[in-house]
Amino acid sequence: MVLKGLNVGAQDETGQTALLIAAREGSLKVARFLMKQPIVKVNAKNKQDESPLMLAALKGHLEMARELIAHKADVNKPGWTPLHYACSNTQPEKAATWWPCCWKTTPTSTRSLPTRPRR
């Protein structure tokens, strides 16, 4: 269908893209295909300001999140981040697996890793 001119980067009336849906559903094979298409934006957001990485995190799709990050998905979004999404919909013991995946400090970021108070 891509060869026939289908715009795989298009958004529907709610702002959903094929990549947003693939990320939410955990369709890794589809997402990998889409991310190879020049027209697909890895950081496209729906009308709720959610990115593919955020939806993958919300649904617990860790491998999908890693793939999105490898394709330059934004992990330092202002406000609710993918890490917030991951922690809001997972068991506490699983939340720790998302920490290294979703928390990055970039040269322009003022964030740093939080530290625990010393006792």
Helices and strands as residue ranges (DSSP letters): H 18-25, H 28-35, H 52-59, H 62-70, H 82-88, H 92-102
